[in-house]
């Protein structure tokens, strides 16, 4: 059966239970499947698909306010047979229909079938934490939590979308507006769609991130300390063990400290790297800050050393990520989740989302510095640029982080706002990208660039900091961070919760004036002010460090043969998607230390492996 094959392919998402049910009436046939990771109400009574009173639900996620909603529903006469949030979702839908969605606080994607009307409704949470893929097929649809489930079932019916491959090459991830394969769309976050017996579809939006940000910006300033503390407390609801990611940075430290206040027994997981990898990457020693906070709180800290056989790990990661995503941070998430699951932990808390909402990325500050740089005399800028670009990014096996940052800064410092912001975090400018790709793809390049401008400009916010944070909340966070976190964690049969990625927290962040996000050179200023009630100053004031990996070491050393054999002589070159000479030049620059092209090489190698996987599954080319 088609649905059985789909649920089997994503059995990692729910190893605790699984079932497929067929619902047939004179006009339609609906088959729903589910794989369960039991977190709330561990009994089999809460297994899915969950049927009750003419409604059948298959649901992926968690509802953190389900107890409050249950109380309200009981007051309206609803009676419950389980202690699960699943039954609350079903009864809330019965009581309020799509109006329930604004009442939910959680992460979710679900399908619910109404036996009385024959309608099948799909919905996805406001900020796109949980995935939902939909494919129109004949008179009906297929849908699943991961693209691989649909590809496994009907791969030969699908075709790779070259625009998506171009977008992945530019961004190193896939924006929500592009589909990896034609005909399989991501159900948009914050929306629902009702599929009727007669083949018509009714669609609705219950959350618009840009509109909500504008509304919050016009309202009173929120109490960040109270909002964040309340969100972390809400995200602890579970009937299974909960732990925390602790990188030693501000965001994960806040989440860990607040979780510890509610649950003193909570444990944390962190990663450490080989010393030789840290030297080549010029990475800070994050682990010492994680140890410092764990000691301060009196919690147990599990240290996971990252030294995987990256030649074997990369293909596995490409399969897990499901889309052409080239970010090695996913490996960190997977290995930590693997370790947690081995210890019996199913649920982990993450500090993800704070950088997007509160202005914490280096690019945010760099954009403000670029404004000042643009006011310097032209002669000075003309002298600085060539001098910095001539510097090597590594000498004697040691990376020069300041040179990498300076070269990156100069790639966008003189550009207009939208273009500069795009260039601050993407891998190429337009000329570099068109020079690397088949000239026939130039139209797709322009489409991808135009789409970025449309999204960036689609707001009524008055300051550049808010505009950047909104763009990241709409693009970078769901397209990359939430996607790789979901896939990597679920591959380990664990659930990662993200208390900062919450509508109430989002509104609070956009209620801040720009100076409270970035105050002088201090980023996430309001969040740091709040954090001093929970964390030692040493943690609050530590330098910003990304949740990264020793990428230069991996690309330069471990993956050298794979780059030569699989990328330089691969199918993307063979089909003409990549031009051989510019690609070879890019790899040579990386290996010589002239430029840091490690992220570009990793992304292209990941894209090559993703392309091979898709073709092996029968997916066609345009």
N, C-alpha and C positions, 0 to 999 in steps of 0.2 A: 504494500500500500504506500502511496506517495507520502502521506503525512507520517507514517511510521519511519520511512527512510529519513525524513527531515528531522524528526525528533531524535533518532539514533545518532545522526551526525553531530548534534549538539548536546549529547548526553552529559558532557562535562558540566554544563550549566545546571544540571539537576540530577545528581547521582542518587538521591534519597528515594525517589519515586518517579514513576512515569506511566502515562496512560494516553490512549487515543479513543475518542468517542465520536460516533457518527449520529448526526441529528437530521432526520429526514421528514419532510412534510410533502404534500402533493405538488408543491411548486419549486422547492429548493432542496439541496443537500449541503449540509455544513459538517465538515470534519475538523475537530479541534484536538490538538495534541499538547502535551505538557511534560516538561521534565522539572522535578521539584528539588530545590535546595531548601530544606526545612529549617526555618529560622524562628518564626513565630507560630506557636501551637504545633509542636512536633508530632502530634498524633496523625494517624492515617485518615482521620475524619476530615482533615483540612487539605488532603491531596486534591490535585486538579487533573483535568477540568472539573470545576466545582459547579454542580447543578442544584438548583433549589427554586421551587415555585415558578417554573417556566423560564428561568434565566440560567444560562450556562456560561461560565467565565473561565478563561485561561489568562493568567496574570503573572507578570514578571516584575518583581520589585518589592518594595516595602512601604507601608503607610504608617508614618510615625505617630500620627494623631488618631490612630484607629480606636483607641479606647474612648476618647472624647466623642468621636462620631458615633460609636456604638451606643453610648449613653443617650445621645440625642435621638438616635433611631429607635431605641427602646421606648423612649418617651412618646414616639409616634406610633407605637404598637408593634414594631418589629420584634421577632423572637429569634434567638440565635442558638444553633446546635453545636457550634465550635467556639474556641477562644481565638480564632485566627483573624488577621486583617483581611484575608481573602473574602471571607463572608461579609465583612463590613463593606468592602468595595461593592459586592453584589447588591447588598441591601441599600446602600447609598444610591446606587444607580436606579434601583427600583423606586426609591423615594423621590429623587431629584433629577434623574436623567443626566444630561450634560451639565446641568447646574452643580452636580456633585464635584466636578473637576476643580472648581475654584476652592472647594472646601478641603480638598486633599492636601496634606503636607507629607511629601514623600517623593520617592523615585518610582516610576512605573511606566509600563507599556502593557496594554491589555486588549483583549477582544472579548466582547460579550454578546451572546446571541439571545434574542427574545423569541421564544416559541410562538407567542401570540401573534406578533406582527411579521415574523420571519426576518427581521432586521438583524444585521451583524454590524456592530460598532467597534471601531478601533480608536484608541486614544493613547497619547504619549505625554509624559510629564512636561511641565513648563519650560525647563531649561535643557532638556535633551539628555538627561543622565542615562536613561535606559533606552536601548535601541529597538527599532521596529522597522523591518523592511517589507515592502509590499510590491507584488508583481501582478498586474492585470493579466489574466490568462483565460482566453475564450470568453464565456459569459460570466466568469467569476474572478476570484483573486487567490493568490498564494500569499501568505505572510509568515514571518519568522523573526526571531531575535537576532539571528546572524545571517549574513549573506550566504555563507557556505551551505546552510541548510537548503536554500533555494537552488543554488548552483549544483549541489549533489543530486537534487531531484530532477531538474530540467536543464542541466548545463548546455546540452546541444541546441536548446531553443534560444540561447542568449548570445549576445555579441558584446565584446569589450568596447567601451566608449573611449575613443582617443582623447576627447576633451578632458576626461577624468585623468588620464595618464599625464597629460600636459599640466593639469592643475597639481597633481601629486609631485611632478618634477619641480614645479615652482615652489610649492609650500612645504614639501616633504610630508604632507598629510593631505587628506581629501576634504575640502569644504563641503558642508551639508548640501550645497546647491548643485553638486555634481554627483553623478551616479557611476560607480565603477563599471557596471555593465548596463547596457541600455535596457530599459523596461523594468528595472528593479529600483524603485525609489525608496528613499528613507521617508517614513511618515514624519511630517514636520512636527517639531516640538511645540507644545502648547496648543495642539489642535485635536479634533476628533473628526471621524468620517463614518457616516452611517450608510451601509450598503443595503439597498432595498430589494425585495423579491423581483420587482420589475426591471432590475438592472440599473436603475438610477442611483445616484449618490448624493447625499446631503452632507455638506462639510461645514465645520464651524471652528472658530478660534476662541479659546478662553484665556489666552495669555499672549501678549505682544511685548517682547522684551524692550524694544525701542520706546513704545508708548509708556510702559511702566517706568522706565528710567526717566523719561521726561517728566512724568507725573511726580515721581519722588524728588526730582531736582527742584520742583516748584514748592514742595511741602516743607514742613518743619524738619530740622535736623534730628535724626534718630539717635538713640542712646546705643552706641556701638557695643559697649560692654554688655549691656543687658541682652541685646539681640543675639550676639554671638554665643553667649553663655546659654541662653534658652535653646538655641538651635543645637548645640552640642548635646545638651541634656536630652532633647527630643530624639536625637539620632542613636541613643543608647538602647532604645527599646528592643528587646530580643529575648528569646527563650533558649538561645545558644550562646556559647562564649564569645565575647567581644574583646578585641585587642586594638592597638593603635600603631600606625606607621609613625616613626620618629626619626626624621632626617637630622634633627638638630637645628633646623631653621625655625623661623618665627611661627609660621603657620601650623606646622605639625606639632610644634611645642605647645601652642595655644590649645589645640584640640586635645592633646594628651593630658595637659594639666587640668583642663576643665572636665574631661572624662574621669580623671582620677578623683576629682572632687565628688563626683556622683558615685563612683565605683572604685574604692581604694585598692581593690584586688586586680585592677586592669594591668596588663603587661604590654610591652612595646617591642617593635621590631625595627632594626636599622641595618644599613649596609655599610661595608667597608671595602676598600679597594687595595689591590697589591701596591706596595710602595713604588715599584718601577712604573706602573701605569699612572699613578698620581703625578710622578715627576714629569713624564712626557706630556701629560694633559695639563700640567700646572694646576692641579685641583686642590682646593682647600681641604683640610681634615675635618669634615663634618662630624665624624664619629665622636670626636672629643666633646663636642657640644651636646650630642645625644647622651653621652655618658654623664655629662655634668647635670643635665636636667633629670635623668633617671635617678641619679644619686640624690638630687635635691628633693624629688618627690618620693623617693623610697620605693620605686617600682622596679620590677625585673625587666632587664633589657636583653633581648636576643640579638646578637650581632651575626649578620649573614655576610660572609666574605664573597665578593663578586670576582670570581676568576673562572667563568664558565669556559667550556670548550666552544668558543664562539663560532667556529666553523660549523659545528653541529647545531648550535643554538639558533643561529640566524635563520636557517630554513624553517625550523620549528616555529620561530616567532612570526615569520611571514605568514605561515598557515594560520596561526592563532589570530593575528590581527585582521585577517579576512579582507582587508582593503589595502591598496598601495600606500602604506604608511612607513616612513623611514625615520623613526625616532627610537634610539636604543634605550631610552628611559623605560620603555615597556618591559625590557628584560629585568630591570631592577624590581619592578612591580611583580612580575611573574615569580621570581626567585623568592621574594619575601612572602608572597602568598603561598607558595609551595611549602615553605618552612612553617608558616603558621598553620596550614592545614595538617601537616604532619604532626603538629603538636595538639591537634584537636580543635583549632580555632576556625570558625566559619565566617566571622564578621570582623572587618578591620575598618578603622576610621582613618581618613586622610585629610590633610590640610589643603588639598587641591581647590582652586577657585579663588583663593584670597588674592593672588597676584593679579588676576584679571579684574577683579572687582575694586581693589583698593590701590591700584597703580604700582604694583610691586616688581614688574619686569624691568630689566636694565634698559630695554628699548624705550620705556615710558620716560625715564629720566633723560636718556640720550636725546629724545626729541626736543625736550626743553633746552638742553645744552646746545642743540643744533640751531635753535632760534638765536641764541647769543653768538654762536660761531658765525652765523650769517651776517652779523653786524660788524664783524672784524674787517679791516681793510682788505680789499681784494688781493693786494700784493702779498700780504702775509699768508692768506689762504693758498695762494698760488705756490708759495714756497713750501708750506707745510705738507700739502698733499703728496707731491712726488717723493719727498724725503721719507714719509711714513710708509708709503707703498713699496719703497725699495728695501725696507727692513725685512729680515727673515722672521718667520714665526716660531722657529725652533733652532737652537744651537746646542751642539754637544749632547743631544738626547734629552734636552730639557725644553719644554714648551715656554714660549714667551707670551703670557696671557695678555699683557698690556698692549703688545704689538697687534695681536689678533683683534682686540677690542678697538684699537685706534683705526686699523684698516677697515673694520666693519663700519665704524662711525663715519668715516670719510666717504663710504659708498652711498650715503643718503643725506649727508649734512646740508647740501646745497639745494635739495629738492623741495617742491611744494608739499604741503602737509600730508595729504592723502598718499601721494606717491612716496614720500619719505617714510611714512609709517609702514607702508607695504614693504618697501625695500629694507626696512630695519629688521625684519624677521623672515623674509623669504630668501631663497637661495641664489637668485639671479636677477639682474635687471633685464629689460626686454631684449636688448641686443644680445646679451650673453645667452639668454634662453633660446632665441630664434637661431643663434649661431650653433647651438648644440643639437637642435632638433632638425628633423626633416623640414625643408622649406615649405612643404605642402601643409604643415601644421601651423603656419603663421596665423591663420584665421582663428584657430583655437586659442593660441596665445593671447590674441587681442580680446577674445571673448572672456577668458579667465581674468585678464587685467581689468576689463570694463566691469565685470561683476564685482570685483573688490571695491572699485570706486562707488558703484551703486549702493553697496551695503554700508560702506564707510560714511557716505554722504546722507544716508537715509535716517536723519534724526534732527531734533530741534534743540540739541544741547549747545550751550553757549561757550564752552571752553574746551581746549584741546585735550586736557587730561580725561575729561568725561567722555569725549568722543573716542579716544583710544581705548578706554576701558569698555565702552559699549561694543566697539568692533571686536575686541577680544572675547567678550561674553557671547557674542552672536556667532563668531567664526572659530577662533582659536580654541576656545574651551570645549565646545561640543565636537568640533572636527578632529581635534587631536587628543587633548588630555582626557576628556570623558570617554572617548572611544577606546583608546589603548588601555585605560584603567578597567573598563568593563570587560574587554576581551581577555586581558592578561589575568585578571582576578578570577573570572569565571572559568578560564582554562584550568585553574587550580582548584575549581569547585569552592571558591570563596566569594564573599560579597564585600565590596568596598563601599563605604558610605562617605559622603562628602558634605559635611555640615555647612561649609561656606557656600556651596552651590544650592541655594535655598531662596525662594522668592522673597521672603522677609529680609534675609541678609542682603540680597541684591538691592532691594529698595532702600535699605539703610545705607549701603555704600553710595548709591547715587543721590542720597540726600545731603552728602557732604560737599562743601565747597572745594574747589580744586586744591587749595592750599592745605587742606586736611588730608588729601591723598599724598601729595608731594609738597613738603615744606622745606624750601631751600633745596638741599641735596638729600634730605631724609625722605625715603619712600614709605608708603603705608603708614603715614604719620599718625592718623587717628587710631588705627589698629594697634600701633605700638603704644600709644598713650593708654589704651584700654588694657593692653597686655601687661603693663607694669604691676597691675593688681594680682597677676597670676604667676609671673615669671621673673627670674633674676635678671637684673639689668644686663648681665653678661650675654644672655640669650637674646634679649630684645635689641641690643645695640650691635650685635655681631654683623660683619659684612654679609651682604646678600650672596647666596650661593645657589646655583640651580640644581634641580634634581636630575643630575646627569650621569654620564658613564665615561670611562676612559676611551673615548671614541678614537682619538688620534692614535693611541697605542694599538687598538684593535685593527684599525684600517691600515696602519703602517706596517704592523708586524703580523698579527694572527691571520688576517684575511688576505694577505698579499697574493697567494696562489689563487684564491677564489676570485679575486678581482681580475687577475690575468686570464684565467680560464673561463669564468662564467660571465663576467661583465664585458671585458674588452673583446671577447670573441663570442658574445652571446646572441640571443635571438633579437634583442632590441637593436643591436647593430646590424644583424643580418636582415631584418625587415626594413631597415632604413629609418626607424623611429629616432635612433641616436646616430649622429654622424661620427665616424670612427676617429678622424683626426682631432677634432676639438675634445672628444672624450679622452683620448690618449694624452693630450696636452694637460687636461685637468688632473689626471692621475699623476703625471710627471711632476706637476707643480706641488702636489701633495707630498710625494715621496722625497722631493728635494728640500722641503722645508721652506720653499719660496712663499707659498701661500697655504693657508689652512683650508683645504677643500675636503676635510674628512666627512663633514655632514653631507656634502654633495655626493661623495663616493658611496657612503652608506646608503643614502636614499636610492641612488641609481642601481646599486646591487640588490636592494630590497625590491625595487620595481621589477627588475629582471626576474627575480625568483617568483614574485607574484604573477607576472605574466605567464611564466612557464606553468605554474599551478593552474591558472585559469584555462590555458590551452589543454592541459592534461585532463581537465574535467569536461572537455568538449566545448567550451565557450569559444565562439567564433571571433574572427577579426573583421573589421569593417572593410 
